[in-house]
Amino acid sequence: MSSLSQRHSMAVLSQMLKLPPIKALSLFNLATQSGFQHTPQSISIILHHLLSFRKLSHAQSLVLKLLSSRISSTSFTVPSLLSHLTAQNHFSSCSLFYESIINAYVQYQSVEKALFYFHEMVNKGLAPTSNTFNNVLNFLVKMRNSDKVRSFFDEMKERVVLDKYSFGILVKGCSDIGDLDRAFEALGCMEKMDLKPNVVIYTSLIDGCCKSGEIEKAKELFCEMGELGLAANQYTYTVLINGFFKKGLKKDGFELYEKMKTDGALPDLYTYNTLIHEFCNGGRILRAFELFDEMHERGVACNVVTYNTLIGGLCQHMRALDAEELVDQMKGGGLSPNLITFNTLIDGYCKAGRVDKAVSLLNQMKSSGLRPSLITYNILISGFSKVGNLSRVMDLVRELEERGFAPSKVTYTILIDAFARSNDMDKAIEMLSGMKKAGLVADVCTYGVLIHGWCSEGNMMEAFKLFRSMSEVDLKPNHVIYNTMINGYCREGNSYKALMMLKQMFEKGMVPNEASYNMTIQVLCNDRKWKEAENLCNDMIKCGVQPLVAIDMIHEAKVKDS
C-alpha cells in the first residue's frame, strides 16, 4: 500500500472511531463499495468498535462477508485478525470476536472451522456463552451427525454453561434419529443439574417415541407432563395423535383430538393435515372436507399438503374430476400445484381409465415448469398398461430414458404386468431378465404379477415353479399371491392343491379372501367332497368371512347330486 493510501486509510479509520458503531459500520461499508482495500488492522479496528458496544450480530455479519469474499482484503485470515486484536490491547474483545467467528462459520455451513475455533476459544480459557454453544450443537444436530453431536456435548458439558435450550437441542436431535436412550439420558442429566424440562423437550421425546413405535412410552410421557403441570400445546397433541394413527390406534387418536379441543389447545395446520390424512385414508372423505371447511371458518390457512391429501382422497374414490376442480380452487387461493399434486391427479385419471386426460395433465405439468419424475412415468406406464395400449407403454419407457431416468424395480414390475396381462409371458420373462441385468432384485410384487400371468394362462406348473423359487431368494409369498394360486388351481379344477394352499395360508396366519373360499368350496362340491366343503364353511365363520354364498353352493350341489 502506498504512503498516500495509508494516510487515506488512517483518515477513514480515525473518522470511523469517532462515530457510533452502526454509523461507523455504514462508513466502513461505503468505503468497501468504493473499492477500499481493507487490511487486518482496519478490519480489527471496526470489529473492536462494534464488539465494544456488544453489537455481536453486526460483527458476525461483517465476518461472514469476509469469509464469503464479499469484502476485499489483503491477506485476510482469522488468526491475523486475532493477532491484531491482542497486539492493540483489544484482548477484551477476543472472547466476543471468537463468538462472532464461530457463529459466522456456523452460518457459513463450515462445521470443521466452527468446531476448531470453539475448541481454541475454550482452550485459551475464554468462556463461550450458552447461546454460541447451542448454535454449534444445533448445527451438528441438523447435519444428523450423531457421533459429532455426542462427542461435542460430552466434551464441553463440563467446560461451558449449559441451559435448558442446550438439552432441548440434544433431546430433539437424538429423538429425530431414533436414539431414544441418549435422549432420555439427556433428560436425566437435566434433572441432576436441577434444570426443569419444558414442553418442547417433552414434545420432542414424545415425537421420538412415536417415530420409533414406542407408543406406550409416548403415552406415559404425555401423562407425566400433566403431573408436572406442563400444559401440552398443539404440537404435542399433534405428534401423539399422528403416532396413534400410524400405529393403527384410530380410536385413541380421535379421542385425543377431542381432549385437545376440550383442554383449549386449538388445532393448527399440522393437526388438521394429520386428521384429514387419516379420514382420507379411511375412506371418510366427507368428514375430511368438514375439517377442511372448519379450517377456513377458523382462519387456519391450508397449504399444498392439505390440498394434495384431499385430492388423493377424491382420486381414491374415482372422483378425479372433483379433484381437478379442487386444484383450481387451490390455485385461486394463491397456492401452486407441485409435482405430488400432478402425480396424484394423473394417477386418479389413469385408475379411472382416462389416460387421455392423464397425458393432458402431463403436458400441463411440463408447461408449468415442473419436470416429470420417474414416479410420473411409472403412473402413466401403469395406466396405459391397464387399458392395453402397449405401444404407448413402450413410447413412455423410451421417453423416460431420454430424460435421463433409468427404469426402476417398479417400472420393470409394471412392464412385466403389462405383458402378462396381454398374455405375452415370453415378453414378461424377457423383462424379468432385463431387470436382473440392470442389477435390480425382483421383490414380492414382481413375483406376484408373474405368478398371476401364468395362472391366467392356466399354466399352473410354471406358476408353482415360480411360487416355490421365492424361498430360494428369501422372499415370502403374501396373501395376494396365495389367493392367486388358489384361484388358478380352482380354475383347473384341482381341489387338492387349492386346499393345500389354503392350509399353508392358515399356518402362516393369513386369512384367505371370500373369493378363494367360495371357489375352493365350488370345486370341492364338483368333486362331491361335502365334508371338506362344510369344514371350509366353518373356517370362514371362525375367520370372520361371510359364508352365506358358500352355504347356498353346498346346498344346491347336494340337491343336484341327489
N, C-alpha and C positions, 0 to 999 in steps of 0.2 A: 504494500500500500504506500503511495507517495506521501510526502510530508503534508501536501495540501489536503489530500484525502483524509489523512489522520486528524488534521486540525478541524476539518468539517465534521468528522466522526465525533470528535470530542465535544464540539459545539452542540451537536444533536443530542448527545448523551447528557450533557450538562443541562440542556433545556428540559429534557425528559424528567430528570430527577427533581425539578422544581414543581412539576405538575402532580396532581392527584394520580394514583396508579392507573385508573381506567383511561384518563386523558393521555397519560404518558404512553400507554399501550397503543392508543389511537395514533399518536405521533410516530411510534415505532413502526406500526403497520403502514402508515403513509410513506415513511422513509423506505420501507421494504418495496412498496409498489413503485417507488421512483427509481428502483434499481440499486439501492444502498446495499453494499456488501458488508454483512454483519460478521463480526469476529466473536470468538468465545467470550471475550471481555465485554463487548456490547450486549450480548445475549444474557450473560450472567448478571449484568447491572440491571436490566429491565426485569429479569426474573426475581432478583433480590428485592427490587422495588415492589413488585406485585406480592411476593411472599411476606414482606414486612407488614403489609396490610391484610395478610391472610386471604388474598384473592387466589385461592387454590385452583378453582375451576378455570380461571383465566390463564394461570401459569401452565396448567395441564394442557389447555388448548394450544398455547404457544409451543410447548414441547412437541405436541402431536404434529404441528405444522413443520417443525424441524425434522422429525422422523420421516415424514412423508415428502420431504424436499420441497415444501411449498414456500420455504424461506431460504434465500440464497445465503450460504455461509461458508467461509473458507475454513477448511479443516475442522468441521464440526464433529465432535464426539461427546458422548455423555461424560466420560472421565475428564475431558478438557474443561467442561463447564464446572464440574465438581471441584477441579483444581483451582479454577478462578474464584469460585465462591469462598474456598478456605484461605486462599492466598490474600484475598482482600478483606479478611476478617469477617466474612459473611458466614462463618460456620453455623451460626444460629439459624440460618436459612437452609442448612443442609438437610435436616430432617424433613422439612416441608418440601424441599426440592426432590428428595428421594420419593416421597409420596406422589408428587406430581409425575415423575418419570415412570414410576411403577404403574400408576393409573393410566398414563398415556400409552404405555406398552400394552396394557390390557385392552384399551380401546383400539389399538393398532393391531390387535389379534396376534401378538408375539408372546406366546406363553413362556418360552425359554428365557427371554430377556426380562420379562416381568418377575419371574422366579429368581433370576440371577441378582437383580438389584434389590429384591426383597430380602434375600439372604445376606447380601452385602450390608444392607442397612442394619439389620439385626446384629450381625457380627461386629459392627462398629459401635454397638451399644446404643444405637438410636431406636426409639420405640415407635413402631408404626401404630397408627390408630386402628381401632377395630374395623372402621369403615374401609380402610385400604386392604386389610387382611380379608375382609368379606368380599371385596371386589375381585381379588385374585382367586379366592376359593370358589366364588360363583362362576368365574371364567373357566376354571378347571372342571366344575360340575357340568357346565354347558357343553364342554368338549367331550363329556361322558368318559373321561379318563379316570377310572376308579382308582387305579394304582397311585396316580399322582395326587388325587384328592386325599386318599388315605395317608400317604407319606407326608404331604404338606401339613395336613391338620395335626397329625400325631407329633411331628417335629416342632410345630410352632405353638401348640396349645399351652405349653408352659412358659413361652417366651413373649407372648403378646396377650393383650387384654381381650378376652372373648365376651361376646354378648349373646343375647337370645337369637339375634339375627344370624350370627355365625352358626349356631346349632340348627337354626331353621334351614339355612342353605345346605348344610351337610345332610340333614334328615331328608330333605326333598331330593337331593342328588342321589342318595342311597336308595330311597324308595322308588325313584324313577327307573333305576337299573335293576330293581328286584333284590337289592342287597338289604333285606329286612333285618338281619342280625346286626349289621353295622348301624342301621337306622335306630334300632332300639337301644343299642349300646350308647349311641349319642344322647338319647333321651335319658338314660341312666346317669350319664356324665353330667348332664344339666342339673339333675336333682342333687347330685353330690356338691355342685357349685352353688346350690341354692338359687338357681335360675328357674323360674316357673315357665313351663311350656305354654305357648299361646294357641289360639285357634288354628293359625296357619300350620304350626308344627303337627298338631293332631290331624288336621285335614290331610297333610302330606302322608302321614303314616297310614291313615285310613285308605287313601288312594293307592298307596303301595301294596297294602294287604289285598285290596280288591283286584289289582292287576295281577297279583301272584296267586289269586284264587283262595286266599285266606279270609274268606268272608266272615267266618265266626269271630276271628280276631278283630276284624274291622268293626263288627257289631259291639264287641267288648270295649274297644277304644271309644266308640260313639257314646256308650253309656258312661264310661269313665269321664268323658268331657263334662257331661251333665253333673256328675258327682263333684267335680272340681269347680263347678259354677261357670264353666265356659259355654257360651251360647253358640251353637252351631250356626254357621252362615249359609248362604245359598250354595256356595261351592262345596261345603262339607256335605250337605244333603245330596247334592247332585252326584258327587263321586260315589256315595254309598248307594243311591238309587241305581246308578249305572252298574255298579258292582253286583247288585241283586239281579238286575236284568240279564247281565252276562252269565250269571250262574244259573239262570232259568227260574229264579225265585220272583216271578212276576207279582204274586200277591204281596210279598214283603215290600217290593219296590213301590207298588201303588199305595200301600198303607203308609209308607214313609213319606210319600208325596203329600198325602192328606195331613200327616202330622206336621210336615214342613209348613203348610199353609196355616194350620192351627196355631203353631208356635210363632207366627208372624214373620217367617223368613220367606219373602216373596220370590217366586220362581224367576230366574233370569233367562237369558237367551239359551244358555247351555242346558239348563233344566228342561226348558221346552223342547229343545232339539233331542234330548235323551228320550223324553216321553213320546214325542212324535215318531221317532225312530222305532220305538217299541210297539206303538199302535200300528204303524205301517207294516212291520214285520209280522205282527199277529193278525193281519188282515182287517184290522178295525180302522179303516180309512176314514169313516165318518167322524169317529172320535178324534182322530188326528187333526182333521180340519176344524173341529170345535176348538181345539187348543190353538190352532193357527189363528182363528178369529179372536180368541181371547188375548193372544199376543198383541194384535192390533188395538184391541179395546184398552189394554193396559199401557200401550205406548212402547212395548218392547220391540225393537227393530229386528226384523228377520235378517238372516244372512244367506249366503249361497247354499250352505249346508241344509238349512231349513227347507228351502225350495227343492233341492236335489232329493232330499228324503221323501217329500210329498210326491214329487214327480215319479220316483221309484215305486212308491206305494200305488199310485194310479196305474203305472205300467204293469205292475203285477196283476192288477185286476182287468187287464186288457183295455184300459181306458187311455190309450196313447193320445187320442185327440184332446181329451181334457187336460192331459199332462202338457201338451203343446200350448194350450191356452194359458196354463199356469206359467209357462216360460215367458209368454208375452206380458203377463202381469208382473213377473219378476223384472223384466226389462223396464216396464213402466215405473217400477219402484227404484230405478237407478242402479240395479244390480246386473252385471254382465254374466251370461251363462258361461260356465267353464267347461273343460274337457269332460268332466264327470257328468255334467248336465246333458251334453250332446250324446255321450256314450249311453246314458240311461234311456234317453228318448229313442235313439237309434235301435237299441235293444228291444224297447217296447214295441216299436213298429215291426221289427223282424219277427218277434214272437207272435204278432198278430198276422203275419204273412204279408205285410205291406212293405216289401223290400224296395219298391219304387220310392216310397216316401222316405225310407231309411237312406237311400242314396241321395235324395234331395237334401236331407239334413247333413249328410257328409259334405256336400258341396257348400252348404251354408256355413258349416264349421270352418272349411278352408277359407271361405270369403271373409270370415270374421277374424282371420289371422291366427286361428288355432290349428296346430299341427296334429293330424290324426295319430293316435298311438297304436301300438301293437294290439291293445285291447279292442280298439275301434275296429281294426281289420278282422280280428277273431270273431267279433259280434256279427259283422257283415258276412263273413265266410260261412258262419253257422246259419245265418238267416237264409242265404242263397242255397245252402246245402239242403235245408228243410223243405224248400219249395222245388227241389230237384234241378236247379239250374247249375250244373257242374261246370259249364263253360264260363259262367260269371265267377264261380268259385276260383277257378284257376287264374282268371284275369286279376282278381283281388290278391292272390298269392304273389303273382308277378309284381303287382303294384307295391305291395308291402316290402318286397325285396329291393325294388328300385329305390324306395325311400330309406334304405339302409337298415331295415329290420331283418333279423333272422327269425324264421318260423320257430315258435316256442313249442314246448310239450303240448300245450293247449291247442295250438294251431294244428299240429300233426294229429292229435286226437280227433279234432273236428273233421279233418280231411279223411281220416280212416273211417269215421262215422258216415261221412258223405258217400264214400264209395260203397260201404257196407249197405247203406240204405238203398243204393241203386243196384244192389245185387252183383256188384263187381268186387268180389272178395280177392281176386288176384291183385287188383289195383290197391285194395286196402292193405294187403300184406306187403306190397311194394312200398307203400307209405310208411309202414312199420319199420322196414329195412332202412329207409331214408332217415327216419327218426333216430335209429341206432347209430347210423353213420355220422349224424350231426352231433353225436355224443350225448344225446338225451335219453333218459331212462323212462321206459313206459311205467305208468302208475296204474292204480286200480281202475280209474276211468277209462284209460286206453284199453285195458283188457276187457272191460265191460262192453265197450262198443264192438270190439272184435267178436266176443262171445255172442253178443246179440245178433251180429251179422251171420255167423254160422248157424245159430238157432233159427233165424228167419229163413235161411236156405234149406233148413231141415237136415243139416249135416251135423248131427249130434256127436259123431265120432271126433270131428275136428274141434267142436265146441268143448268137449270133455278134455281133449288133449291140452287145450289152452287153459282150461279151468285147473287142471292138475299141475300144469307148469308154473302156476302162480307161486306155489310154495317154494319152487326152486330159486325164485328171485326175491324171496322173503316178503311176499305180498299175500294178504288175506282177502278172500272174496267177501264183498259186502252183501247186504240183504238184496240189493238190486240184482247183482249177478246170480245169486241163488234163485230168486224169483224168475229170472230169465231162463235159467237152466230147467227149472220145474215146468215152466211154460213150454219149453222146447220138447221135453220128454213127454208131456201130456199130448202135444200135437202129434207125436208119432205113436201115441197110444201105449207108452211104456210106463205102466203104473208102478212097477217095481222100482225103477230108477227115480221116478218122481218122488215116491215115498222115501227113498234113500236120501235125497236132497233135503226133504222136509225134516227128516230125522237129524241131519247134520246141522240144520238151522237151529233146531231146538237145543242141541248140545252146545252150540256156540252162543246161546242166549238171544237169538234173533226170532222175531215174530214174522211168519210169512204173511203176505197180504191176502186180502179176501179172494182175489182172482186165483192165486196159487192154490188156496184151499179148495175153491169151487171146481177148478179144472181137474185137480187130482181126484176129488170125490167123483166127478163125472166119469173119469177113466176107470176108477175102481168099480163104479156101478156097471160100466160096459163089460168089465171082466167078472161081474157078479161077486165081487169081494165086499159083501154087505157089512161084515163085521169091521173090516179096516175102514170103510167109509164112515160108519157110525162112530168109530173111535176118533176119527178126524173131526167129526162134528163136536164131540165132547172137548177135544183140544181147542177148537175155535172158541167155545164158551169160556174155557179157562184163560185164554189169551185176550179176551175182551173183543173178539171178532164176531160180528152178527152171523149166525148160522142158518137164517131163515131160507135163503135160496138153496143152500146145501140140503136142508131137511126136505124141501119140496122135491129136489132132484132124486134123492134116495127113495122117497115115497113113490114118485112117478115111475122110476126104474123098476121097483119091486112089482108095481101093478102091471106093467108091460110084460114082465117076466113070468107072472103067474098065469 
